[in-house]
Amino acid sequence: MAIQVRSGGRVPHKWSVLSNTTLGMLMATVNASILIISLPAIFRGIHLDPLAPGNVSYLLWMLMGYLLVTAVLVVSLGRLGDMFGRVRIYNAGFAVFALASVACLLTPGTGRLAALWLIGWRIVQGVGGAMLMANSAAIITDTFPASQRGTALGVNQVAGLAGSFVGLVLGGVLSAWHWRSIFAVSALVGVVGAGWAYRNLRETVSRRPGVRIDWWGNATLAVGLTVLLAALTYGIQPYRDHVEGWANPLVFGGLTAGAVLLVAFCVIETRVAQPMFHLRLFTIQAFWAGNAAALFNAVARGGLQFMLIIWLQGIWLPLRGYSFEDTPLWAGIYLVPLTIGFIVAGPVSGYLSDRYGAKLLATGGLVVMAATFVGLLLIPVNFSYPTFALLLFLNGVGSGLFSAPNTTAVMNAVPAGERGVASGIRATFQNAGMVLSIGVFFSLLIAGLSSSLPDALRSGLTGQGVPPDAVSSVVAVPPVSVMFAAFLGTNPIGTLLDQAGVTAQVPPSTLAHLTGGTFLPGVLSGPFHDGLIVVFILAAVLAAAGAVVSLFRGGVYIHADSTAGGSSDGPVVGPDSSVAASSGTGAGGGSPSANGRAAVAGPSGERQRAGKSQVGRRPATGREASQ
């Protein structure tokens, strides 16, 4: 699809909108993953000991604080965009993000105070990222006609999800230079994006009189999700003499309280006069099926990045002779096939979804992902890289095939006045799935490590002649601490032996072997693979479940509206499809025809009434048609 240039050399407004919103999504999602691979440099830079009690929580909150805030706020911010202006909220998101990035760049001091500073401003970054995520897809849907939305949303979503992969590579490269450069790049892009957005984006929503904010709905959703996801975060941290925190009463209480508050939110939304979002959206088949499939995909895919990075940084790269300090950079480089696969498949699937609908592409993408998860659990821990790279590439292809068509189907299925909140709901399902994935996958991995790592460590250290008391001291360290130390580019064996006071009792040659690059990865490889098998089996099952749900999305379903471009071109859809009339409520509602029903343009350009149009080979039902 060629970009037509206006007289005077200016690019049409819709392409300016697409480029800016794509930059916003890319920036927001890059920062969701860039710290995963940069944490070794950050911990060294602020002099934070990964083995010190309680420091695991700093690591998890640096990673998950951003994800948690974006998951909690996107629905509320999407609804505020529907009410007060999507572009206004989106522009504010750039400004908030840039401010928080500058604050992270200027982190003062070292140690735990510096860690708390970073966590706090990462949460503020998450607020800005949520503003961008919640409204970018809605702005694009407002701007582009139905015949081009798949391609436009495909580009946007490819940038969004590719950002989570690009962040891994970028984080590895920047952290090899200086840990502050990670935030310097974010600040620079945030400032440029903010200026560009304020200059070029035009508001598509007018503030409606008499509209009220659903305070109780906002509060119960925000607090419920926060408590629930925070409980999951603490569930994977050691608690007293337990290797995980699921025995912690606060974790159980948080899970229960969060679930109760979310149920209360659903009840409130059915009773208030102006709910934050209408639960009736979930009566639209394309909407609920698309979001459910996105949740399964997010849970299956979310923990994959963490597993792969731990696998590469903690085991595979050291066994290949790379120093622990260099593993973040090379882990990012070796994960490039995952990004390439996604970038190759994403735009193509978005374009094809405009012509053939989402069902086959999205479902096929999830099937491909499920197959790659099976492939990853079948290869050995010390794998051959070409096989690993091929599986990564195919996994990226599967993600690309699913993402753009699914997003297009979800956004096309809702009335114009609900696009902001629909985009927020979609982002909530994805981000909450990522946090849930980390909690579930880490729990399974740690459970696998806990059952076999202590014996493997005891056997390995005893075989090297380490005194029994020192062996017992090392084995007593929680497996999660040992794993995270390796993940952070540190070999903890030397530190643990020094804490046990036996370093001088171990021959220098033996000590060099224990603290080198092969002993700990060799000990970790067997227990890690035990946990990895369970993790990838679950990921494959979730991806397959998402594929099954995707099959129930129905056919092509597009709400007619009179927003910018919304009915100018008319929907160009697959052979058996339907066009649903917008209710006309809210900004950008459908244009009523003589009998009060919205009129849309058919494929040949003639005006036809929604619900009675003949599109393709058979009459549409006005609801949905099978593909």
C-alpha positions in Angstrom: 0.0 0.0 0.0 1.8 3.1 -1.2 1.9 6.3 0.8 0.5 9.2 -1.3 2.2 12.5 -0.8 0.1 15.7 -0.8 1.0 18.7 -2.8 3.9 20.6 -1.4 5.6 17.3 -0.4 3.6 16.9 2.8 2.7 13.4 4.0 -1.0 12.9 4.6 -2.2 13.3 8.2 -3.1 9.7 8.7 0.5 8.6 7.9 1.8 11.2 10.3 -0.6 9.8 13.0 0.6 6.2 12.3 4.3 7.1 12.5 3.9 9.0 15.8 1.6 6.4 17.5 4.0 3.7 16.3 6.9 5.5 17.9 4.9 5.8 21.1 4.1 2.1 21.2 7.6 1.1 20.4 9.0 3.3 23.2 6.5 2.0 25.7 7.1 -1.7 25.0 10.9 -1.4 24.6 11.0 -0.1 28.1 8.9 -3.0 29.3 11.8 -5.4 28.3 14.9 -3.4 28.1 15.7 -3.8 31.9 15.4 -7.6 31.7 18.7 -7.8 30.0 20.2 -4.6 31.5 19.8 -5.5 35.2 23.3 -6.9 35.5 24.8 -3.5 34.5 22.3 -1.7 36.7 23.0 -3.8 39.8 26.8 -3.3 39.3 26.3 0.4 38.6 24.4 1.1 41.9 26.5 -1.5 43.8 23.6 -3.8 44.8 24.5 -7.3 45.9 22.2 -9.8 44.2 22.8 -12.4 47.0 21.9 -10.0 49.8 18.6 -11.0 51.6 15.7 -9.0 50.2 17.5 -7.8 47.1 15.5 -10.2 44.9 12.5 -8.0 45.5 14.3 -5.0 44.1 15.1 -7.0 41.0 11.5 -8.1 40.5 10.0 -4.7 41.2 12.3 -3.0 38.7 11.0 -5.4 36.1 7.4 -5.9 37.1 6.5 -2.4 38.5 6.3 -1.0 35.0 4.3 -4.0 33.7 1.9 -3.9 36.7 1.2 -0.2 36.4 0.5 -0.4 32.6 -1.8 -3.4 33.3 -3.7 -1.6 36.0 -4.2 1.8 34.3 -4.7 1.2 30.6 -8.5 0.7 30.9 -9.0 3.8 33.0 -6.8 5.9 30.7 -8.5 4.5 27.6 -11.9 5.5 29.1 -10.6 9.0 29.9 -9.5 9.2 26.3 -13.0 8.4 25.1 -14.4 11.1 27.5 -11.9 14.0 27.3 -9.8 13.3 24.1 -7.6 10.4 23.1 -4.9 12.7 21.6 -4.8 14.8 24.8 -4.2 11.7 27.0 -1.7 10.3 24.5 0.3 13.5 24.3 0.4 13.7 28.1 1.7 10.2 28.1 4.8 11.2 26.1 5.5 14.1 28.5 5.1 11.9 31.6 7.3 9.2 30.1 10.1 11.7 29.1 10.1 13.2 32.6 10.3 9.8 34.3 13.2 8.8 32.0 15.2 11.9 32.9 14.6 11.1 36.6 15.9 7.5 36.1 18.9 8.9 34.2 19.8 11.1 37.1 19.5 8.4 39.8 21.4 9.6 42.8 23.5 7.5 45.2 24.0 3.8 45.3 22.6 0.7 47.1 19.0 0.3 48.2 18.1 4.0 48.1 19.1 4.1 44.4 17.1 0.9 43.7 14.0 2.5 45.4 14.5 5.7 43.3 14.6 3.6 40.1 11.6 1.5 41.1 9.5 4.7 41.9 10.3 6.4 38.7 9.9 3.2 36.7 6.3 3.2 38.0 5.9 6.8 36.8 7.3 5.7 33.5 4.6 3.0 33.5 1.9 5.7 33.9 3.2 7.4 30.8 3.5 4.1 28.9 -0.1 3.2 29.9 -1.3 6.6 28.5 0.4 5.7 25.2 -0.7 2.1 25.0 -4.3 2.9 25.9 -5.0 5.4 23.1 -2.6 4.6 20.2 -4.8 1.9 18.7 -7.9 4.0 19.2 -6.4 7.0 17.5 -5.3 4.9 14.5 -8.8 3.3 14.3 -10.3 6.8 14.3 -8.0 8.0 11.6 -7.9 5.1 9.1 -10.8 3.7 7.0 -11.8 0.1 7.7 -10.1 -1.0 4.5 -6.7 0.1 5.8 -7.0 -0.4 9.5 -5.5 -3.9 9.4 -2.4 -2.7 7.8 -2.1 0.4 10.0 -2.8 -1.5 13.2 -0.5 -4.2 12.0 2.4 -1.7 11.7 1.5 -0.3 15.1 1.3 -3.7 16.8 4.4 -5.0 15.1 6.2 -2.0 16.6 4.5 -2.6 19.9 5.4 -6.3 20.3 8.7 -6.0 18.4 9.6 -3.4 21.0 9.6 -6.1 23.6 12.1 -8.0 21.5 14.1 -5.0 20.4 14.4 -4.0 24.0 16.4 -7.2 24.7 19.0 -6.4 22.0 19.1 -2.6 22.7 19.4 -3.3 26.5 22.4 -5.6 25.9 24.2 -3.1 23.7 23.6 0.0 25.9 24.4 -1.8 29.1 27.7 -2.8 27.7 28.5 0.9 27.4 26.9 2.4 30.6 23.8 1.6 32.5 22.6 5.2 32.5 22.6 5.2 28.7 19.5 3.0 28.9 17.5 5.8 30.4 19.2 8.5 28.3 17.9 7.0 25.1 14.4 6.8 26.6 14.5 10.4 27.6 15.7 11.6 24.2 13.0 9.6 22.3 10.4 10.7 24.8 11.2 14.4 24.3 11.3 14.1 20.5 8.0 12.1 20.5 6.3 14.6 22.8 7.1 17.5 20.6 6.1 15.7 17.5 2.8 14.6 19.0 1.8 18.0 20.2 2.7 19.5 16.8 1.0 16.9 14.5 -1.8 15.0 16.2 -5.4 16.4 15.9 -8.0 15.6 18.5 -10.7 13.1 17.3 -13.0 13.2 20.3 -15.0 16.2 21.6 -15.7 16.4 25.3 -19.3 15.6 25.9 -21.3 17.5 28.5 -22.8 15.6 31.4 -20.2 12.8 31.3 -19.1 11.6 34.7 -16.1 9.6 35.8 -16.9 6.2 37.3 -14.8 6.6 40.4 -15.9 3.3 42.1 -15.3 1.3 39.0 -11.8 2.9 38.5 -10.9 2.3 42.2 -12.0 -1.3 42.4 -10.3 -2.2 39.1 -7.1 -0.4 39.9 -6.8 -1.7 43.5 -8.0 -5.2 42.6 -5.5 -5.6 39.8 -2.7 -4.0 41.8 -3.3 -6.3 44.9 -3.7 -9.4 42.7 -0.6 -8.9 40.6 1.6 -7.7 43.6 0.6 -10.9 45.4 1.8 -12.9 42.4 5.1 -11.0 42.5 5.7 -11.8 46.1 4.6 -15.4 45.6 7.9 -16.1 43.7 10.1 -14.6 46.4 11.5 -16.7 49.3 9.5 -16.6 52.5 11.1 -17.6 55.8 12.3 -21.2 55.3 10.3 -21.7 52.1 11.9 -21.3 48.7 8.8 -19.5 47.4 6.3 -17.1 49.0 3.1 -19.0 48.4 3.0 -20.0 52.1 3.0 -16.3 53.0 -0.5 -15.3 54.4 -0.2 -11.9 52.7 0.2 -13.6 49.3 -2.9 -15.7 49.8 -4.8 -12.7 51.3 -3.7 -10.5 48.3 -4.9 -13.1 45.8 -8.2 -13.4 47.5 -8.7 -9.7 48.1 -7.8 -8.9 44.5 -10.2 -11.5 43.1 -13.0 -10.1 45.3 -12.4 -6.5 44.2 -12.5 -7.5 40.5 -15.8 -9.3 41.1 -17.0 -6.1 42.8 -15.8 -4.1 39.8 -17.9 -6.3 37.4 -21.0 -5.8 39.7 -20.5 -2.0 39.9 -20.1 -1.7 36.1 -23.6 -3.3 35.6 -25.2 -0.8 38.0 -23.7 2.6 37.5 -25.3 5.0 35.1 -22.0 5.8 33.2 -19.7 2.8 33.7 -16.0 2.9 33.0 -16.6 0.4 30.3 -19.7 -1.4 29.1 -19.6 -5.1 29.9 -21.9 -5.5 26.9 -18.8 -5.3 24.8 -18.1 -8.9 25.8 -21.3 -9.9 24.1 -19.6 -9.2 20.8 -18.1 -12.4 19.7 -15.1 -11.0 17.9 -14.2 -8.8 21.0 -14.3 -11.4 23.7 -12.7 -14.1 21.6 -9.9 -11.8 20.5 -9.2 -10.6 24.0 -9.3 -14.2 25.4 -6.9 -15.4 22.7 -4.6 -12.4 23.5 -4.5 -13.3 27.2 -3.6 -16.9 26.4 -0.9 -15.6 24.0 0.5 -13.1 26.5 0.8 -15.7 29.3 2.4 -18.2 26.9 4.8 -15.6 25.5 5.5 -13.4 28.5 7.6 -15.8 30.5 9.4 -16.9 27.4 11.8 -13.9 27.4 12.8 -14.5 31.0 13.4 -18.2 30.5 15.5 -17.6 27.3 17.6 -14.9 29.0 18.2 -17.0 32.1 19.0 -19.9 29.8 21.5 -17.9 27.8 23.1 -15.7 30.4 23.2 -18.2 33.3 24.1 -21.4 31.4 24.6 -21.5 27.7 26.9 -18.5 27.1 29.2 -19.3 30.1 29.5 -22.9 28.9 30.6 -21.4 25.6 33.4 -19.5 27.3 31.8 -16.0 27.6 32.4 -14.2 30.8 29.5 -13.5 33.1 30.0 -9.7 32.6 29.7 -10.1 28.8 26.6 -12.3 28.7 23.9 -9.6 28.6 25.3 -8.2 25.3 25.6 -11.6 23.7 22.3 -12.8 24.9 20.6 -9.9 23.1 22.6 -10.7 20.0 21.7 -14.4 20.0 18.0 -13.5 20.5 17.9 -11.5 17.2 16.1 -14.3 15.2 13.1 -13.9 17.5 12.8 -10.2 16.5 13.4 -10.9 12.8 10.6 -13.5 12.7 8.2 -11.1 14.3 9.1 -8.1 12.1 8.9 -10.3 8.9 5.5 -11.8 9.7 3.7 -8.8 11.5 3.2 -6.4 8.6 2.3 -9.1 6.1 -0.3 -10.6 8.4 -1.8 -7.1 9.0 -2.2 -6.5 5.3 -3.7 -10.0 4.7 -6.1 -9.5 7.6 -7.6 -6.6 5.7 -8.5 -9.0 2.8 -9.2 -12.3 4.5 -10.0 -11.6 8.1 -8.3 -12.6 11.3 -9.4 -16.1 12.1 -7.0 -18.2 10.0 -4.0 -15.9 10.5 -4.4 -15.5 14.2 -5.2 -19.1 14.8 -2.3 -20.3 12.6 0.1 -18.0 14.4 -0.8 -19.5 17.8 -0.4 -23.1 16.4 3.1 -22.2 15.2 3.9 -20.8 18.6 2.7 -24.0 20.3 4.9 -26.1 18.0 8.0 -24.0 18.8 7.4 -24.4 22.5 7.4 -28.1 22.0 10.6 -27.8 20.0 12.3 -25.8 22.7 11.6 -28.4 25.4 13.0 -31.2 23.2 16.4 -29.6 22.6 19.2 -30.1 25.2 20.2 -27.2 27.6 23.6 -27.1 25.8 22.0 -26.8 22.4 23.3 -26.3 18.9 22.6 -22.7 18.0 21.3 -23.1 14.5 18.4 -25.3 15.8 17.8 -22.8 18.6 17.8 -19.8 16.2 15.3 -21.6 13.8 12.9 -22.2 16.7 13.2 -18.6 17.8 12.6 -17.3 14.3 9.5 -19.5 13.9 8.2 -18.4 17.4 8.6 -14.8 16.2 6.7 -15.6 13.0 3.9 -17.1 15.0 3.7 -14.0 17.2 3.6 -11.8 14.2 0.9 -13.8 12.5 -1.3 -13.6 15.6 -0.8 -10.0 16.8 -1.9 -7.6 14.0 -4.9 -9.6 12.8 -6.2 -10.1 16.3 -5.8 -6.5 17.3 -7.6 -5.4 14.1 -10.5 -7.7 14.7 -10.9 -6.5 18.3 -10.8 -2.8 17.4 -13.1 -3.1 14.4 -15.7 -4.9 16.5 -16.5 -2.0 18.9 -18.5 1.3 18.4 -16.4 4.4 17.8 -17.3 5.9 21.2 -15.8 2.8 22.9 -12.5 2.5 21.1 -10.4 4.1 23.8 -11.6 1.7 26.5 -11.6 -1.2 24.1 -7.9 -0.5 23.4 -7.3 -0.3 27.1 -9.0 -3.6 27.8 -6.9 -5.2 25.1 -3.7 -3.8 26.6 -4.8 -4.8 30.1 -5.3 -8.4 28.9 -1.9 -8.4 27.3 0.0 -6.7 30.2 -1.8 -8.6 33.0 -1.0 -11.8 31.0 2.7 -10.8 31.0 2.8 -10.3 34.8 0.8 -13.5 35.4 3.2 -15.3 33.1 6.2 -14.2 35.1 4.6 -15.3 38.3 3.5 -18.7 37.0 6.5 -19.6 35.0 9.0 -18.5 37.6 7.1 -20.5 40.3 7.3 -23.6 38.1 10.9 -23.1 37.3 11.9 -22.4 40.9 9.9 -25.5 42.0 11.9 -27.6 39.5 15.2 -26.1 40.7 14.3 -26.5 44.4 13.8 -30.3 44.0 17.2 -31.0 42.3 19.6 -28.0 42.6 20.6 -28.5 46.3 21.6 -32.1 45.6 23.5 -31.1 42.4 25.3 -28.3 44.3 26.2 -30.7 47.2 27.5 -33.3 44.8 29.5 -30.9 42.8 31.1 -29.1 45.7 31.8 -32.2 47.6 33.5 -33.7 44.5 35.8 -30.7 44.4 36.9 -31.2 48.0 35.0 -28.3 49.6 34.6 -28.8 53.4 31.2 -30.2 54.5 30.2 -27.1 56.6 30.8 -24.8 53.6 28.9 -27.1 51.3 25.9 -27.0 53.7 26.1 -23.2 53.8 26.1 -22.9 50.0 23.3 -25.4 49.6 21.2 -23.5 52.2 21.0 -20.5 49.9 17.5 -20.3 48.2 17.7 -21.6 44.6 16.0 -18.4 43.4 18.9 -16.4 44.7 21.5 -18.6 43.0 19.5 -18.5 39.7 19.1 -14.7 39.8 22.8 -14.2 40.6 23.6 -16.1 37.5 20.9 -14.1 35.6 22.6 -10.9 36.8 26.0 -11.9 35.4 27.5 -13.0 38.7 29.0 -16.3 39.8 27.9 -16.5 43.4 30.0 -19.5 44.4 33.1 -17.4 45.3 31.0 -15.0 47.4 29.2 -17.9 49.2 32.5 -19.7 50.0 33.9 -16.4 51.3 30.9 -15.9 53.5 31.4 -19.4 54.8 35.0 -18.5 55.7 36.6 -21.4 53.8 38.1 -19.7 50.8 41.6 -20.1 52.2 41.0 -23.8 52.8 40.3 -24.5 49.1 43.3 -25.0 46.8 43.7 -22.1 44.4 43.2 -24.3 41.3 40.0 -25.7 42.7 38.8 -22.2 43.7 39.5 -21.0 40.1 37.4 -23.8 38.7 34.5 -23.2 41.1 34.4 -19.5 40.4 35.0 -19.9 36.7 32.5 -19.9 33.8 31.7 -23.6 33.7 31.2 -25.1 37.2 28.0 -23.2 38.1 26.4 -23.4 34.6 27.2 -27.1 34.6 25.5 -27.6 38.0 22.5 -25.5 37.0 21.9 -27.1 33.6 20.2 -30.4 34.8 17.9 -28.8 37.4 17.2 -25.9 35.1 16.1 -28.3 32.4 13.8 -30.1 34.8 12.0 -26.8 35.4 12.2 -25.8 31.7 10.3 -28.8 30.6 7.3 -28.0 32.8 7.4 -24.3 31.7 7.4 -25.0 28.0 4.7 -27.7 28.2 2.5 -25.2 29.9 3.4 -22.5 27.3 2.5 -24.9 24.5 -0.8 -25.8 26.2 -1.7 -22.1 26.6 -0.9 -21.3 23.0 -3.0 -24.2 21.8 -5.9 -23.1 24.0 -5.6 -19.6 22.5 -5.8 -21.1 19.1 -9.0 -23.0 20.0 -10.5 -19.7 21.4 -9.4 -17.9 18.2 -11.5 -20.2 16.1 -14.6 -19.0 17.8 -14.1 -15.3 16.9 -16.7 -15.5 14.1 -16.2 -13.8 10.8 -15.2 -10.3 9.8 -17.1 -7.8 12.0 -16.7 -4.0 11.4 -18.7 -1.3 13.1 -19.7 1.5 10.7 -18.9 5.0 11.8 -18.3 8.4 10.4 -15.0 9.2 12.1 -12.1 10.2 10.0 -11.9 7.8 7.2 -14.3 5.5 9.0 -16.9 5.3 6.2 -15.1 7.2 3.4 -13.7 4.1 1.9 -16.1 1.5 3.2 -15.0 -1.8 4.6 -13.1 -4.0 2.2 -13.4 -7.4 3.8 -13.4 -11.1 3.1 -15.9 -13.0 1.0 -18.3 -13.9 3.8 -18.5 -11.0 6.3 -20.7 -8.5 7.8 -20.7 -4.8 8.8 -22.3 -3.9 12.1 -23.8 -0.5 12.6 -22.4 1.7 15.3 -24.9 2.7 17.9 -24.0 6.3 17.2 -23.4 7.0 20.8 -20.3 8.9 21.8 -17.8 10.6 19.7 -17.7 9.3 16.2 -20.9 7.3 16.2 -22.4 6.0 13.0 -24.3 8.3 10.7 -28.0 7.4 11.0 -29.9 6.8 7.8 -33.5 7.6 7.2 -34.8 4.8 9.4 -32.2 5.4 12.2 -29.8 2.7 11.2 -26.2 3.4 10.2 -25.4 3.3 6.5 -22.1 2.0 5.2 -20.4 1.8 1.9 -20.3 -1.6 0.3 -17.4 -3.1 -1.7 -18.6 -1.5 -4.9 -19.1 1.9 -3.3 -22.8 1.9 -3.1 -24.5 2.9 0.2 -26.1 -0.1 1.9 -27.9 -0.5 5.2 -26.0 -2.3 7.9 -27.5 -5.6 8.7 -29.0 -5.9 5.3 -26.0 -5.5 3.0 -24.9 -8.2 0.6 -21.2 -8.5 1.0 -19.5 -11.2 -0.9 -21.5 -14.4 -1.6 -24.3 -14.3 1.0 -26.3 -11.7 3.0 -24.7 -10.6 6.3 -26.8 -11.1 9.4 -26.0 -7.7 10.9 -24.2 -9.5 13.7 -21.4 -11.6 12.3 -20.9 -14.1 9.6 -18.8 -17.2 9.4 -15.6 -16.8 7.7 
